[in-house]
Amino acid sequence: MQARTVSSYAVTPWTEYHAFCDASGATVPERIGIRWLDGTNAEISITWSLTTASASATWHRIAVGGEAPGTAARAQVVVSSTPAAGAVFSYYENVYFGYPITTVGNLFGFNAEATEIDATAWFNEVNSTVTRQAPMVSWPVDWYLAGGHVIAMTASANGNASMRSMDRPDATPGVEYVAHCYLNPPTSGSVTWVELRFYDSGGSQIQATRSTLAAPGTGWYRQYASATAPAGTASCSIAAGIDTATTGQVLRVDTAVVTTAPVLRAGSVLPYADASFEQGVAGWTVVSGVATIARSTPWGAYLFDGAYAGTITSSTATTSVIRSAKFPLPTGAGGLDFRTEVYSNVSAGGWTLVRGVRWYDAANTDLGLTSGSSAAIPTPNWWLLGNTWTAPVNATQAAIEYSVTATSGSSVWRIDRLALWQSLPLTDIEAHDDTASITLTLRELTVGEYITIYRVTPDGSRTLVRGAGGLISLTAITSDQMIIEDYEAPIGVEVSYYIELRATISSAPGFRASDGVALAAGDIDWCWLKDPGEPQRNAQFTVVIPPAWKRSIAAASYRVRGRRNPVVLSDVRGGLEGDLTVRTHTDEEAAALHWLLDSGHTLLWQVVPGVHESDLYVTVGDVSLPRTVPLADEAWREWTLPLTQVDMPTTVGVAGSAGRTWQDILTGFATWQEVLDAYDTWEDVLFDRRIGG
């Protein structure tokens, strides 16, 4: 039995598309397909997924990817199952059809990451065969980067078995990368792994970094491997395998990704491997004492970031010294302040701790330890422990050092998400007169908390500041550093910012406050017209005639017999309406104003103090733009812009590419010519608005 969408959707020939949904059926498994139609809505073909390996009443993801045929104009989504009798129910929801959804910044293309098209993105490297399967796997309803097809590697004989990606995207020497994928081991005791590999320009492998999964069972576990690309690196790949496999054992892999390493704390000098313990203890060592340091086990038992934590264990109530590797500091670090932090969890016994940093010069000479006082490590649960240190004047490297004393035998301390970075102001503010904007930088935020940001003017009034999702009010924090570009700050008036931070939406807020700053007033005869949602359109124009405002009112007059004066019923008086005349002097200025007006969005009209006007949010009606002199070679135009005052838009976000990078464009198209063919403008590239999409 089959069902398909009633509507069909426009597609572009030779373009990759992706369809998925969640399915549930206790009796029969399912599949999903893309039905390609020509310009007359006649069926060309159907690209089908594999049928799910087993039936299940549990909701699970089914997915398919495919390239639109050369004659395709439209497409429909089709779902199907094959019952052996009547009264069999198959349920489908959460349906998607569109361009492939992939991990932001992934160096691999859609098929290498998701395997929704075929198995050609993977190669059976050692003692293995590689196929594609569609196991029944439940994923969260809003997690769209996994599910559907997976790569299945089967061991051909007893012994080590491995496979690797066919994709070898470019990589840059000196850049830190992280590879990860979901591994589904055949048994909880199987030694399965993921490996990040680097190659030189001749295709020879020059480095491989392996990360072994400590599986708690036979589910799906995301395993990370990270490394810095060595000198001579030209490309990279990802590999996965089983050590000492037995014949017929199957390792399944989903969502293969290689990206630049994530930023756990802005400016931290610790590599991801040393900060998060995902593939071992990296450069951490026990300098003295009986304590041991290892990665926690199994996967997911102890973590603050990723799936593992560093585990320090002392068998006796004695003191040990734990030290990281040496890390290079930013140029000119001598004499500057640095901060360290560690997420800490005492899972057995008790500890006292002395935190410190050991400094080194360029010749690796030990410059000594800067440390604090001894204190008990807090319990229970996870705690964030932070300190500030001053580097010696000739310091160029540093290592984090902990002197830990167990208060009882068999004490265990877990550490994760460590960082060492130059201490900078928590709140920075900078005015940019050329764009009439203010940049607000907030550092050392706590991911997962909620933030509200107000702009404060000299009269004490507060206005919410705009972010990517609209006005920033109880917005979830997703990075420890936020950079907000405020294009709606008034011109020529000192403003500051008040920031509320809440651990939960309902908790009492903490706060920060910035210094004050003012944008230069500039020429009294100029004004700014700004698009709050797309500030790249903002521009400044000469005012020829300011608006002669009027305020309309809806009223009805009733003449009552025998009375001199009428009865008038009216609504509240409306906002300002009037015509603003501005001049453009060049074709470039005219094009800028056309671009600004093209969207039809609500605009912000801003003027300098002293013209006896206030900044207004307005809509613009029909526009006339005659030349100032009716001659063909006259470049000057005077534009009459009918303005109507409206409320500040609250849900409009500052458009940008936070979820899209040049790397995503590079992996989505084979050549830059294909990019030019797919988009009308570079703005369309930025927002992924494809021709015909």
N, C-alpha and C positions, 0 to 999 in steps of 0.2 A: 504494500500500500504506500502511496505517496501523497504528499501535500506540498504545495508551493505557494510562494507569496502571490497575492492577487496582482500587485503592481510589479512592473519591471523597472529597471534602473539603468540610466545611461552609463555606458562604459566606453573606454578608448581602446581600439585594437592594439594588440601586442603589449598590453599593460598588465602587470600582475595584480590580482585581486585575492581577497581573503574572506572566507565566510566561516562562521562558527555559531554554535548555540549550545545550550545545556539540554541534555536529554535524560529521560527516565523511562524505563520499561522493564518490568519484572519478568516478562516472558520471552521477548526477542530483542536482539541487538539492533542498532540503528546505523545509518550513514547519512551524510549530508552532501549536497552537490550544488554546483553552479550551472544553471541552464542558460546557455548563450543563445541570443536571438539576433537575427539580422534586422535591417531597417524596416521590414514588413512584419516584424514580430514572429517570423517563422523560426523554428528551432534549428540551430546549427549542430549543437552537440551538448552533452552534459559532462562536466568534469566532476567525477565522484570521489569522495573519500573512501578509504577502506572501511569495511563494516567493523564496528566495535567488537573486540575479541569475545565479550561475554555480555549477556543481558544483566541489567541491574536496576532495581527500583531506586537506588541512590542516584542523585543528580550527578551527571558526569559530562565532560566536554567532548563534543565532536566537532571536527574542523576540516577544512579543505582549502587549498590554494591552487591557483592556476592562472595561466595567461589567456587573456581574451583573444579569440581567433581574429584573423585579419579582417573578416567580414562582419564582426560583431558590432552591434550598435547598442544593445540593451541586454540585461541579464536578470534572472530570477533566482532565488534561493529555493532549493528543493530538499526535503527530508523524506526518508524512506525506511521502511522495515518490512520484513517478510514473515508474517505469522502463518502458522500451519492450520489455524482454525479461526472461527469468528470470535467476537467479544474479547479481542486482545487490544490492550491500550498501550500507545506510545505517546509520551508527553514531551513537548519541546517548548523552550522559552529562551529569553535573553539572546535573541538572534542578532547577528552582526553581518553586514556585507559592506565592503569598502576596500581601501588600500590596506596593505599588510600592516599589522600592529607589531612593532618590534621594540626591543630595548633601546632607549635613547643612548646614542653614542656607540652602539655596537659596531665593531669593525667588520663583522660578518653580515652577509646578506640574509634575506628573509628565509630562504630554504635551508641554509646552514644552521640558522638559529632554531627554526620551528619545524622543519621537515614536513611541511604541509603540502609540498608539491611532489617530491619523490625522494629517493635515497641517494641521489648522485652527489650530494654535498659531503659524503663521508666515504672513507676508503678503508678496506679491511687490511690493516697493516701487518699484523703478526698473528698467525694461528687462529684465524677467525673468518667468519662470513658476516656480511652486513645486510640487513633488510630493514624494511619499514613496517611498523606495527601500529595498531590502534587499541591499546589496552583501555580497560574501564578505570579511569582515574577521576576522583572527585577533586575539584579545585574550587576555591572561593568564587562566588558569583561575579565579583568585580576584579578578579585576577585574570587578565587577558593575554599574558605572555607565556602561558603553558597550557597543555592539554591538546587533545586531538592526536596527531601522529607523533611517534617517537622513533628514534633509531635503535635498533636491536642488534647487538653484536653477539654472535654465538661462537663459543670456543670450538674449534675444529677437532682438537685433541687435548689430552692432558698437558698442562704447562701454561706459561704466560700467554695472554692474548691481549691484543690491543687494536684500536682503530684511531684514525685521525681525520680532521676536517680536510676537505679538498681545497677550501678557500685558504689563501695565504695573503691576507691584506697587508698593506704597507705598515711598517712600524719604524719608530725613530729612536736611534741610540740615546741613552740617558733618560728616556721617559719611563716612568713606572706604569706597568700595565697589570690588570687583574683579569683572570679567566675564571669563569664559573659556569656550571651547568647542574641540572638535576640528575643524580645517579640513582638507579633502581637496581640494587645488587641482587644476585640470585639467592643468597643466604645472608644472614646477619654476620656470619663468620668469614664471608668472602673479602679478600683484600682488593678493593676496587679504588680507583684513583682517577684524578684529572691532572693534566699536565699542560703547562704553558711553554711553548717552544718558540725559539727565535732562529732566523736563517739569515745568511749573508746574501749579497747580490747574486751569487752564483747558485743559490738554492741549497747550500750546505747548512745543516743544522749546527749552530754554534752554542746553544744553551738550551737546557730543558729544566724546568722547575716543577716538581711533582708534589701533589697534595693528596694524601691518602684519607679516604673516608673511614671514620670510626662509626660504622652503622649500628644503630640500636635495634634494627629489625630489617624488614624487606620492603619498606615504603620508599617514598621519593625524598631525597635529601640533597639540598644545594651545597655543593662543595666548591671552595675557592682555592685558587693558586695565584700568587702574585710574584712579580719580579721586575727589576729594572732592565730594560733592553741594553745589552752590552755593546761595546764599540763594534762597528761593522754590521750592525743589524740593518736589514732591509725589509724583512717581512716577519710574520708570526703565524702560528696556528694553535689549535687546541687538540689534545688527544685524550683518550680515556681507555681504561683497560682493567683486566683482572690478573692478579698474580696467582700462580699455581692453580689455575682453573682446571676443572674436570670437564671431560668431553660433554658437549651439549649445554653447558651452563650459559645463561643469557644475561648480559648486562644491557640495560636500557638507559638511554640518555635523552634528555629533553632540554630545550632552551639553552643552547650553547652561546656563550657571550665572551668576547674579549673587548674591554674598554680601558681607557686610562683609569688609574686607580682612584677610588672614591676619596673625597676629602672628609676625613673624620673630624678634623678641627682645622679651620682655616689657618694656614701658615705653619702647621706642624712639620717638623723636620723628620719625624719617624716614618719610615716606610710602612705600608699597610701590613706586611708580614710581622713586623715587630710590634705594631700597635694592636693587632686584633687576633693573633695566635691561630689563624685559620689553617695553617699548614705545619704547625710546630712552634718551637720557641724562638725561631730566627736567631738573632744575635744575643739573646739573654743567657747569662751564665751565673752560676753560684761562685762567687769570688772566695768565700770562706764559710765554714760552718757545715752542719750536717743536712741542711735543707736541700731539697731537690726542686727543680722547676720543670714542668712538662705541660703539654697541651691537655686540657680537660677531655674526658671521655665518658660516655659516647657522645656522638653528635647531638646537640640540643639540650644536654643535661645542665650545663652552666654556660651562660653567655650574657653579654650586654650588647655586643655587636657581632653579626655573623652567626656562627653556630658553636663556637668554642670560646674558652677563656684560658689564660695562663693559670697554672695551678702550682702553688708553692706549698710544699709539705715538709714539716719538721717532725722527726720521730722522737725528739727529746725537747725538753724545755730549755733550749739554748739559743744563742744569737747566731744568725747567719747574715751574710751580705750578698744581695742580689744586684746585678748590674746589667744594663743594656749594652748594646754595641755603641761605638762612637758615631755621632751623626754630625755632618758639616752644618755650621750655622750660617745665616745670611751674611753677606759681605758687610764689614763694618760693625760686627756684633759686639766687639769689645766695649765694655762699660755700659751696655744696654741691659734693660730688664727683660727677663724671660719668665714664662709661666710653664708649669707642669701640671698635669692632671692624670688621675687614674680612677677608673671605676672599680670599686673594691667590694668584695663579698667574703666574709668569714663563714665558711661552711662547716668547720669543726674546730673545737678548742678555742683558743684565744691568742691574741698577738698584741705586742706593742711595736711601734714603727717610728723610725727616724727617716724622713724623706730628704733627698738631696740631689744635687747635680754635680758631677765631676767634670772639670773643664780641661781642655787640651789646646795646645797651640798648633801651628801649621806643621811643626816637626814632630807631632804626637807626644810632646813633653807634657807630663801630668802637671797641671797647674793647681791641683788640690780640689777638695770637696767643699761645696757650700751646702750646709744642711740646716735643718730646723731642730726643734726639740722633740724629745720622745713623747709619744702619746698613744693611748690605746686605739686600735683600729675599731671603728664603730660597728655594731651589730644591731639587729639582724638585717638581712636583705642587702641590696646594692646601695653603695654610697659613693658620691663623687668627692674625691680628695684633691684639692688644688693648692698650689704654692706659687710664690713669685720669688725669683732669684736675680741677682745682678752678676753679669759675666765679667771676669777679669779683662783688663784692657787689651790683652793680646790673645784672647780666646778665639779660636776658629772652629772648635768642635766641642761636643758635649755628650755625656752619657748620663742617663737617669740611674740613680743608685738608691737602694733601699736597704737599711739595716733593720732586720726583723728579729724579734725575740718571741719565741713561742712561750706561752704561759703554761702549757701542758703538753705532754707527748701527743703525737698524732694530730697536731693542729694543721688545718688546711686553710689557705688564703687564696682566693680567686681574684685575678686582675684582668682588666680588659679595656679596650679603647683608650690606650695611653696616648699622650701628646706632649710635645715640647715646642713652644713657639714664642716668638718675640711678643712681648706685652705691648699692646697698643690700646689707645683709649676705647672704652666700651661703646662710646657714642661719638661719631664724627659728623661734622656738617660742613658743606662747602657750596658756595653760590657760583653759578655759571651764568654770567651776564649775556653771553652770546646766544644761549638757548633759553634764557629767562627761566631757569630751573634751579632747584636746590637738590644736592645729593646728600642723603642721610645714610650713614653706614652704622649698622648695629653689629657688635661682635659678642662672642661668647654667649650666644643664646642657647637655650636648652631645647633640643629637638623633641617635639611632642607636646610642648607647652603651647599656650595661646597668647596672641599679641594683639593689642589695639594701639594705633598710632594717631595722635592728634597734632594738627598744626595750631600753634597758639600765637595770636596777634597781640599787639600792645594793650588793647582794651580787655584782654583776658579771655576773649571768646575762643572756643575750640572748634576746629573743623576736622573731620576724619580725613586721613590721607589715602590716596588711591594706590592700590597694588594690582597685581596680575589678575586677581579674582574679584575686583571691585574695591570698595572702601575697606580698609584694613581694620576690621572690628571682630575680635575673637577669632582671628585667623590662626589655623594650626601652623606651627613653626616646623619647617622641613629641613632647615640648614642652620648651622651654628652662626652663620653670618648672613645678614640681609643688607642689600643695597637698594634703597628706594630712591627713585628719581621723581621728585615732586615738581611737576610742570604747572601746577595750579596755585603755587604760592604767589601772593600779591607782589607787585613790582614797587620798589622804592619804600617798602615798609619792613621793619625788622620783625622776623618771625623766629620762633623756636619750636621745639617738638617735645611732646610729652608722651611717654611710652608706658603702657600698662602691660604687665606680664603675669599670666595666671597659670598655675600648674594644671588646673582643670577649669572648665568653663564656669563652674559655680564657686571656685575658690576665691579668697580675697586676693586682690592684685598687689604685686610689687610694682615699682615704677622706676623709670629713668627720665632724665630731662636733659635736653641738649643745650648748648650755648645758643645765643641769638645771632642771626645773620640777615643781611638785607641785599636784595638784588638792586643793582644800580638803576636809578629812575630813568635815565636816558632822555632822549629828545621828546619834548611835550607834544610834538606834532606827529608822533608815531604811535601806533597801537599794535598789540599782539592779537592774533586770532589763532586759537589752539583747539585741537581735537583731543579731549581728555583720554579717549581710548586708544588713539593712534598718534602719539606725539611726534612721530617722524614727519607728520604733515604740517606741524606748527610753522608759522611764518609771521614776519613783522611787515606792516604796511603803513604808508603815509595816509593820515586822515585829512581829507579835503573838507568835508562838512560833517560835523558830529550829528547824531540823531536829534531831531526835534520830537521829543517823546510825547506820546499820548497814552492814556490809560482808559481803556474801554470798560463799559459796564453793561450788563444785560439787565434791562429794566422795562417794565410795562406800566403805562399810564392809563388809569381808568377815570373817566369823567362821570361823576355822580350827579344825577339830576337834582337841581336845587342847591348845589354847592358851587362856590366860586372856584376852589382849588381842587385839583384832581387827587386821587389816591394813587400813589406810585409804589409798586412792589419791585424790588431790585435784589440782585445777587451781590456778592462781594465784588469790589472793583478788581479788575484784572491787572496784570503786570504791565511792564513798559512795552511799547511798540513804537518803532520809528525806523527811518532809513539812514543807514550809515554810508557815506560816500568815501571810498578809499581810492588811491591812485597806485597803479603799477607803472614802472618806468621802462621796463625791459620785457622781452618775451619770456625770459627766465622767471621774472617775478609773476607775470601773468600765468605761466604754467604752474607755479607754486600755488597760486590762489585757486586755479581750476582744480588742482589735486586736492586741496583742502576742502573745497566745496563738493567735490564729486560724491563723497560718501553719504552726504545728507545727514550726518551725525549732528547731535547737539554740540555746539562749540562754546568756548569760553572767550569772551571779549575782555581784554585787559588794557588798562590805560595807566599812565603815570599819575602820581599825586599832583594836585594843583589844577586839574582840568574839571573838577567838580562833577566827576562821574565815578560810579562804582563798577567793579568787575561784575560782569553778568554772564550767566549761562543763557545762550540764545539758540533759536533755530533761524535759519535763513530762508526766506521765500524766493520767489522768482527774481533772477538777477539780470540786470542790464550792464553792459560794459562797453560803451562807445569810446571811440578815440577822443582825446581832448581837442584835437583839430581834425576835421574830416578829410584827411589826406592819406593816401595809401602808404606812404613811408613813415607815418607817425606811429611811434612805439608806445607813447603814453596812452593809458586808458583810465577812465574814471568809472569805477564800479559802484553801482547803487545796490546795497545789500539791505533788504527789508528784514529787520531784526524783530523777533518776538521773544520776550523774556520767558524762560522756563526754569524748572527746578534743576538742581544739580543732579546728574545721573548717579545713581547709587550702585547699580550692579555692573556697570561697564568697567571692565578691567583694562589695565595698560597692556595692550597687545605686545607680544614679544615671542621669542623662540626658546623659552625655557625648556619646552618639551621637544625641541628639534635642533639639530646641530648640522654643520657642514658634513660631518661624518655620516649622518643619516642620509643626506642627499647623495653622497659619494657611493654608499653601499646600495642605494635604491635605483641607481642608473648606471648603465655600463659606460657611458661617455657623457661629457659636458654638452655635446650636441643634443643628446636625448633630453637633458634638462632644458635647454633652450626651446626644444620642440614641445615640451610638456607644459610650459608656463608662458604667459604673456609678458609678465614683468618680474623684476627681482623682488618686488613686494609680494607677488604671488608665490614666489619660491619660499620667502620667509614664512608665510602662513599656510603653505602647502595647498594653494588653490590652483588646481590643475585645470587646463583647458578642457571643458566638457565635463569636469568633475562635479 
